[in-house]
């Protein structure tokens, strides 16, 4: 999978790939109409740094995800620390992605992505009920 939050945001992989096509290899995205995708670019860089470098390079920018560096158990040896980190940052990252989708692709694509997520959650619930029965 091409993203780090596979367990919590894996359903967004295709749309993230489409957003990445709009992001330059270097530098900021300019223009007032691109504020949300610029935030997406920053958030994606922070997420990458969290999972690849332990937030060494972009610690000052972690606020884009609505957390502080000290809120993330980066320096503990718990076997589940990466799951804790993922659960902490995934809701904010998902919102950032969806805002960029709305800004760049419009309401119809936004609703389609939301519908796909809802259908996926419903199907997972139905499967879990069959297993429990």
PyMOL commands that place a pseudoatom at each C-alpha (Angstrom):
pseudoatom trace, name=CA, resn=UNK, resi=1, chain=A, elem=C, hetatm=0, pos=[0.000, 0.000, 0.000]
pseudoatom trace, name=CA, resn=UNK, resi=2, chain=A, elem=C, hetatm=0, pos=[1.189, 3.459, -0.827]
pseudoatom trace, name=CA, resn=UNK, resi=3, chain=A, elem=C, hetatm=0, pos=[0.202, 5.125, 2.457]
pseudoatom trace, name=CA, resn=UNK, resi=4, chain=A, elem=C, hetatm=0, pos=[1.279, 4.681, 6.040]
pseudoatom trace, name=CA, resn=UNK, resi=5, chain=A, elem=C, hetatm=0, pos=[-2.171, 4.640, 7.626]
pseudoatom trace, name=CA, resn=UNK, resi=6, chain=A, elem=C, hetatm=0, pos=[-3.238, 1.478, 5.835]
pseudoatom trace, name=CA, resn=UNK, resi=7, chain=A, elem=C, hetatm=0, pos=[-5.366, 0.072, 8.657]
pseudoatom trace, name=CA, resn=UNK, resi=8, chain=A, elem=C, hetatm=0, pos=[-7.382, 3.251, 9.251]
pseudoatom trace, name=CA, resn=UNK, resi=9, chain=A, elem=C, hetatm=0, pos=[-7.239, 5.106, 5.931]
pseudoatom trace, name=CA, resn=UNK, resi=10, chain=A, elem=C, hetatm=0, pos=[-6.560, 2.332, 3.425]
pseudoatom trace, name=CA, resn=UNK, resi=11, chain=A, elem=C, hetatm=0, pos=[-9.882, 2.986, 1.732]
pseudoatom trace, name=CA, resn=UNK, resi=12, chain=A, elem=C, hetatm=0, pos=[-8.543, 6.398, 0.675]
pseudoatom trace, name=CA, resn=UNK, resi=13, chain=A, elem=C, hetatm=0, pos=[-5.558, 5.037, -1.253]
pseudoatom trace, name=CA, resn=UNK, resi=14, chain=A, elem=C, hetatm=0, pos=[-6.982, 5.680, -4.742]
pseudoatom trace, name=CA, resn=UNK, resi=15, chain=A, elem=C, hetatm=0, pos=[-8.113, 9.221, -4.014]
pseudoatom trace, name=CA, resn=UNK, resi=16, chain=A, elem=C, hetatm=0, pos=[-4.810, 10.000, -2.257]
pseudoatom trace, name=CA, resn=UNK, resi=17, chain=A, elem=C, hetatm=0, pos=[-3.005, 8.858, -5.396]
pseudoatom trace, name=CA, resn=UNK, resi=18, chain=A, elem=C, hetatm=0, pos=[-5.167, 11.230, -7.440]
pseudoatom trace, name=CA, resn=UNK, resi=19, chain=A, elem=C, hetatm=0, pos=[-4.431, 14.106, -5.052]
pseudoatom trace, name=CA, resn=UNK, resi=20, chain=A, elem=C, hetatm=0, pos=[-0.721, 13.324, -5.223]
pseudoatom trace, name=CA, resn=UNK, resi=21, chain=A, elem=C, hetatm=0, pos=[-0.821, 13.829, -8.981]
pseudoatom trace, name=CA, resn=UNK, resi=22, chain=A, elem=C, hetatm=0, pos=[-1.703, 17.467, -8.236]
pseudoatom trace, name=CA, resn=UNK, resi=23, chain=A, elem=C, hetatm=0, pos=[1.125, 17.960, -5.718]
pseudoatom trace, name=CA, resn=UNK, resi=24, chain=A, elem=C, hetatm=0, pos=[4.466, 19.218, -7.079]
pseudoatom trace, name=CA, resn=UNK, resi=25, chain=A, elem=C, hetatm=0, pos=[7.613, 17.206, -6.380]
pseudoatom trace, name=CA, resn=UNK, resi=26, chain=A, elem=C, hetatm=0, pos=[9.031, 20.158, -4.447]
pseudoatom trace, name=CA, resn=UNK, resi=27, chain=A, elem=C, hetatm=0, pos=[7.676, 23.302, -2.891]
pseudoatom trace, name=CA, resn=UNK, resi=28, chain=A, elem=C, hetatm=0, pos=[4.323, 24.614, -1.856]
pseudoatom trace, name=CA, resn=UNK, resi=29, chain=A, elem=C, hetatm=0, pos=[1.110, 24.596, -3.828]
pseudoatom trace, name=CA, resn=UNK, resi=30, chain=A, elem=C, hetatm=0, pos=[0.252, 28.166, -4.678]
pseudoatom trace, name=CA, resn=UNK, resi=31, chain=A, elem=C, hetatm=0, pos=[-3.080, 29.873, -5.015]
pseudoatom trace, name=CA, resn=UNK, resi=32, chain=A, elem=C, hetatm=0, pos=[-6.038, 30.710, -2.824]
pseudoatom trace, name=CA, resn=UNK, resi=33, chain=A, elem=C, hetatm=0, pos=[-8.094, 27.959, -4.429]
pseudoatom trace, name=CA, resn=UNK, resi=34, chain=A, elem=C, hetatm=0, pos=[-5.567, 25.375, -3.252]
pseudoatom trace, name=CA, resn=UNK, resi=35, chain=A, elem=C, hetatm=0, pos=[-5.464, 25.880, 0.525]
pseudoatom trace, name=CA, resn=UNK, resi=36, chain=A, elem=C, hetatm=0, pos=[-6.850, 22.434, 1.343]
pseudoatom trace, name=CA, resn=UNK, resi=37, chain=A, elem=C, hetatm=0, pos=[-4.526, 20.529, -0.957]
pseudoatom trace, name=CA, resn=UNK, resi=38, chain=A, elem=C, hetatm=0, pos=[-1.589, 22.492, 0.445]
pseudoatom trace, name=CA, resn=UNK, resi=39, chain=A, elem=C, hetatm=0, pos=[-2.649, 21.354, 3.912]
pseudoatom trace, name=CA, resn=UNK, resi=40, chain=A, elem=C, hetatm=0, pos=[-2.872, 17.808, 2.538]
pseudoatom trace, name=CA, resn=UNK, resi=41, chain=A, elem=C, hetatm=0, pos=[0.687, 18.122, 1.207]
pseudoatom trace, name=CA, resn=UNK, resi=42, chain=A, elem=C, hetatm=0, pos=[1.951, 19.281, 4.604]
pseudoatom trace, name=CA, resn=UNK, resi=43, chain=A, elem=C, hetatm=0, pos=[0.022, 16.587, 6.498]
pseudoatom trace, name=CA, resn=UNK, resi=44, chain=A, elem=C, hetatm=0, pos=[1.264, 13.851, 4.216]
pseudoatom trace, name=CA, resn=UNK, resi=45, chain=A, elem=C, hetatm=0, pos=[4.859, 15.008, 4.749]
pseudoatom trace, name=CA, resn=UNK, resi=46, chain=A, elem=C, hetatm=0, pos=[4.357, 14.913, 8.521]
pseudoatom trace, name=CA, resn=UNK, resi=47, chain=A, elem=C, hetatm=0, pos=[2.778, 11.439, 8.417]
pseudoatom trace, name=CA, resn=UNK, resi=48, chain=A, elem=C, hetatm=0, pos=[5.684, 10.204, 6.306]
pseudoatom trace, name=CA, resn=UNK, resi=49, chain=A, elem=C, hetatm=0, pos=[8.155, 11.647, 8.793]
pseudoatom trace, name=CA, resn=UNK, resi=50, chain=A, elem=C, hetatm=0, pos=[6.335, 10.100, 11.752]
pseudoatom trace, name=CA, resn=UNK, resi=51, chain=A, elem=C, hetatm=0, pos=[6.455, 6.575, 10.381]
pseudoatom trace, name=CA, resn=UNK, resi=52, chain=A, elem=C, hetatm=0, pos=[9.831, 6.743, 8.643]
pseudoatom trace, name=CA, resn=UNK, resi=53, chain=A, elem=C, hetatm=0, pos=[11.906, 9.001, 10.912]
pseudoatom trace, name=CA, resn=UNK, resi=54, chain=A, elem=C, hetatm=0, pos=[10.070, 9.127, 14.238]
pseudoatom trace, name=CA, resn=UNK, resi=55, chain=A, elem=C, hetatm=0, pos=[9.125, 12.771, 13.556]
pseudoatom trace, name=CA, resn=UNK, resi=56, chain=A, elem=C, hetatm=0, pos=[12.744, 13.925, 13.650]
pseudoatom trace, name=CA, resn=UNK, resi=57, chain=A, elem=C, hetatm=0, pos=[12.520, 16.278, 10.661]
pseudoatom trace, name=CA, resn=UNK, resi=58, chain=A, elem=C, hetatm=0, pos=[9.008, 17.729, 10.875]
pseudoatom trace, name=CA, resn=UNK, resi=59, chain=A, elem=C, hetatm=0, pos=[8.286, 17.897, 14.584]
pseudoatom trace, name=CA, resn=UNK, resi=60, chain=A, elem=C, hetatm=0, pos=[7.424, 21.584, 14.361]
pseudoatom trace, name=CA, resn=UNK, resi=61, chain=A, elem=C, hetatm=0, pos=[4.822, 20.875, 11.702]
pseudoatom trace, name=CA, resn=UNK, resi=62, chain=A, elem=C, hetatm=0, pos=[2.913, 18.126, 13.543]
pseudoatom trace, name=CA, resn=UNK, resi=63, chain=A, elem=C, hetatm=0, pos=[0.243, 20.662, 14.508]
pseudoatom trace, name=CA, resn=UNK, resi=64, chain=A, elem=C, hetatm=0, pos=[-1.211, 20.309, 11.015]
pseudoatom trace, name=CA, resn=UNK, resi=65, chain=A, elem=C, hetatm=0, pos=[-2.639, 17.018, 12.329]
pseudoatom trace, name=CA, resn=UNK, resi=66, chain=A, elem=C, hetatm=0, pos=[-4.080, 18.654, 15.421]
pseudoatom trace, name=CA, resn=UNK, resi=67, chain=A, elem=C, hetatm=0, pos=[-1.676, 16.939, 17.837]
pseudoatom trace, name=CA, resn=UNK, resi=68, chain=A, elem=C, hetatm=0, pos=[1.499, 17.826, 19.664]
pseudoatom trace, name=CA, resn=UNK, resi=69, chain=A, elem=C, hetatm=0, pos=[4.668, 15.807, 19.403]
pseudoatom trace, name=CA, resn=UNK, resi=70, chain=A, elem=C, hetatm=0, pos=[4.388, 14.842, 23.050]
pseudoatom trace, name=CA, resn=UNK, resi=71, chain=A, elem=C, hetatm=0, pos=[0.941, 13.334, 22.365]
pseudoatom trace, name=CA, resn=UNK, resi=72, chain=A, elem=C, hetatm=0, pos=[2.537, 10.611, 20.254]
pseudoatom trace, name=CA, resn=UNK, resi=73, chain=A, elem=C, hetatm=0, pos=[4.350, 7.706, 21.964]
pseudoatom trace, name=CA, resn=UNK, resi=74, chain=A, elem=C, hetatm=0, pos=[7.301, 7.909, 19.592]
pseudoatom trace, name=CA, resn=UNK, resi=75, chain=A, elem=C, hetatm=0, pos=[9.981, 7.077, 22.115]
pseudoatom trace, name=CA, resn=UNK, resi=76, chain=A, elem=C, hetatm=0, pos=[8.397, 4.200, 24.006]
pseudoatom trace, name=CA, resn=UNK, resi=77, chain=A, elem=C, hetatm=0, pos=[9.008, 0.536, 23.348]
pseudoatom trace, name=CA, resn=UNK, resi=78, chain=A, elem=C, hetatm=0, pos=[5.393, -0.663, 23.404]
pseudoatom trace, name=CA, resn=UNK, resi=79, chain=A, elem=C, hetatm=0, pos=[4.722, -3.219, 20.709]
pseudoatom trace, name=CA, resn=UNK, resi=80, chain=A, elem=C, hetatm=0, pos=[1.488, -1.392, 19.830]
pseudoatom trace, name=CA, resn=UNK, resi=81, chain=A, elem=C, hetatm=0, pos=[2.920, 2.138, 19.725]
pseudoatom trace, name=CA, resn=UNK, resi=82, chain=A, elem=C, hetatm=0, pos=[2.476, 2.429, 15.947]
pseudoatom trace, name=CA, resn=UNK, resi=83, chain=A, elem=C, hetatm=0, pos=[-1.187, 1.437, 16.240]
pseudoatom trace, name=CA, resn=UNK, resi=84, chain=A, elem=C, hetatm=0, pos=[-1.641, 4.052, 18.978]
pseudoatom trace, name=CA, resn=UNK, resi=85, chain=A, elem=C, hetatm=0, pos=[-0.005, 6.684, 16.776]
pseudoatom trace, name=CA, resn=UNK, resi=86, chain=A, elem=C, hetatm=0, pos=[-2.113, 5.666, 13.788]
pseudoatom trace, name=CA, resn=UNK, resi=87, chain=A, elem=C, hetatm=0, pos=[-5.323, 5.807, 15.834]
pseudoatom trace, name=CA, resn=UNK, resi=88, chain=A, elem=C, hetatm=0, pos=[-4.337, 9.261, 17.105]
pseudoatom trace, name=CA, resn=UNK, resi=89, chain=A, elem=C, hetatm=0, pos=[-3.577, 10.910, 13.765]
pseudoatom trace, name=CA, resn=UNK, resi=90, chain=A, elem=C, hetatm=0, pos=[-5.880, 9.050, 11.351]
pseudoatom trace, name=CA, resn=UNK, resi=91, chain=A, elem=C, hetatm=0, pos=[-9.097, 11.015, 12.047]
pseudoatom trace, name=CA, resn=UNK, resi=92, chain=A, elem=C, hetatm=0, pos=[-7.381, 14.345, 11.358]
pseudoatom trace, name=CA, resn=UNK, resi=93, chain=A, elem=C, hetatm=0, pos=[-5.602, 12.991, 8.284]
pseudoatom trace, name=CA, resn=UNK, resi=94, chain=A, elem=C, hetatm=0, pos=[-8.873, 11.584, 6.914]
pseudoatom trace, name=CA, resn=UNK, resi=95, chain=A, elem=C, hetatm=0, pos=[-10.552, 14.961, 7.351]
pseudoatom trace, name=CA, resn=UNK, resi=96, chain=A, elem=C, hetatm=0, pos=[-7.647, 16.737, 5.625]
pseudoatom trace, name=CA, resn=UNK, resi=97, chain=A, elem=C, hetatm=0, pos=[-7.839, 14.309, 2.690]
pseudoatom trace, name=CA, resn=UNK, resi=98, chain=A, elem=C, hetatm=0, pos=[-11.595, 14.708, 2.353]
pseudoatom trace, name=CA, resn=UNK, resi=99, chain=A, elem=C, hetatm=0, pos=[-11.353, 18.510, 2.467]
pseudoatom trace, name=CA, resn=UNK, resi=100, chain=A, elem=C, hetatm=0, pos=[-8.754, 18.386, -0.313]
pseudoatom trace, name=CA, resn=UNK, resi=101, chain=A, elem=C, hetatm=0, pos=[-11.008, 16.054, -2.325]
pseudoatom trace, name=CA, resn=UNK, resi=102, chain=A, elem=C, hetatm=0, pos=[-13.903, 18.496, -2.013]
pseudoatom trace, name=CA, resn=UNK, resi=103, chain=A, elem=C, hetatm=0, pos=[-11.696, 21.442, -2.977]
pseudoatom trace, name=CA, resn=UNK, resi=104, chain=A, elem=C, hetatm=0, pos=[-9.992, 19.783, -5.936]
pseudoatom trace, name=CA, resn=UNK, resi=105, chain=A, elem=C, hetatm=0, pos=[-12.580, 17.372, -7.343]
pseudoatom trace, name=CA, resn=UNK, resi=106, chain=A, elem=C, hetatm=0, pos=[-15.894, 18.784, -6.194]
pseudoatom trace, name=CA, resn=UNK, resi=107, chain=A, elem=C, hetatm=0, pos=[-18.936, 17.622, -4.337]
pseudoatom trace, name=CA, resn=UNK, resi=108, chain=A, elem=C, hetatm=0, pos=[-19.758, 14.628, -6.536]
pseudoatom trace, name=CA, resn=UNK, resi=109, chain=A, elem=C, hetatm=0, pos=[-16.381, 12.936, -6.001]
pseudoatom trace, name=CA, resn=UNK, resi=110, chain=A, elem=C, hetatm=0, pos=[-16.451, 13.864, -2.305]
pseudoatom trace, name=CA, resn=UNK, resi=111, chain=A, elem=C, hetatm=0, pos=[-19.848, 12.178, -1.910]
pseudoatom trace, name=CA, resn=UNK, resi=112, chain=A, elem=C, hetatm=0, pos=[-18.685, 9.113, -3.869]
pseudoatom trace, name=CA, resn=UNK, resi=113, chain=A, elem=C, hetatm=0, pos=[-15.650, 8.669, -1.605]
pseudoatom trace, name=CA, resn=UNK, resi=114, chain=A, elem=C, hetatm=0, pos=[-17.870, 9.127, 1.458]
pseudoatom trace, name=CA, resn=UNK, resi=115, chain=A, elem=C, hetatm=0, pos=[-20.380, 6.610, 0.113]
pseudoatom trace, name=CA, resn=UNK, resi=116, chain=A, elem=C, hetatm=0, pos=[-17.632, 4.054, -0.524]
pseudoatom trace, name=CA, resn=UNK, resi=117, chain=A, elem=C, hetatm=0, pos=[-16.453, 4.459, 3.082]
pseudoatom trace, name=CA, resn=UNK, resi=118, chain=A, elem=C, hetatm=0, pos=[-19.983, 4.041, 4.448]
pseudoatom trace, name=CA, resn=UNK, resi=119, chain=A, elem=C, hetatm=0, pos=[-20.572, 0.935, 2.329]
pseudoatom trace, name=CA, resn=UNK, resi=120, chain=A, elem=C, hetatm=0, pos=[-17.285, -0.546, 3.504]
pseudoatom trace, name=CA, resn=UNK, resi=121, chain=A, elem=C, hetatm=0, pos=[-18.171, 0.034, 7.175]
pseudoatom trace, name=CA, resn=UNK, resi=122, chain=A, elem=C, hetatm=0, pos=[-21.633, -1.477, 6.728]
pseudoatom trace, name=CA, resn=UNK, resi=123, chain=A, elem=C, hetatm=0, pos=[-20.207, -4.560, 4.992]
pseudoatom trace, name=CA, resn=UNK, resi=124, chain=A, elem=C, hetatm=0, pos=[-17.617, -5.053, 7.744]
pseudoatom trace, name=CA, resn=UNK, resi=125, chain=A, elem=C, hetatm=0, pos=[-20.349, -4.823, 10.376]
pseudoatom trace, name=CA, resn=UNK, resi=126, chain=A, elem=C, hetatm=0, pos=[-22.533, -7.361, 8.557]
pseudoatom trace, name=CA, resn=UNK, resi=127, chain=A, elem=C, hetatm=0, pos=[-19.603, -9.780, 8.257]
pseudoatom trace, name=CA, resn=UNK, resi=128, chain=A, elem=C, hetatm=0, pos=[-18.791, -9.403, 11.955]
pseudoatom trace, name=CA, resn=UNK, resi=129, chain=A, elem=C, hetatm=0, pos=[-22.397, -10.215, 12.853]
pseudoatom trace, name=CA, resn=UNK, resi=130, chain=A, elem=C, hetatm=0, pos=[-22.296, -13.424, 10.787]
pseudoatom trace, name=CA, resn=UNK, resi=131, chain=A, elem=C, hetatm=0, pos=[-19.107, -14.538, 12.535]
pseudoatom trace, name=CA, resn=UNK, resi=132, chain=A, elem=C, hetatm=0, pos=[-20.588, -13.874, 15.977]
pseudoatom trace, name=CA, resn=UNK, resi=133, chain=A, elem=C, hetatm=0, pos=[-23.828, -15.688, 15.204]
for i in range(1, 133): cmd.bond("trace and resi %d" % i, "trace and resi %d" % (i + 1))
show_as sticks, trace
zoom trace
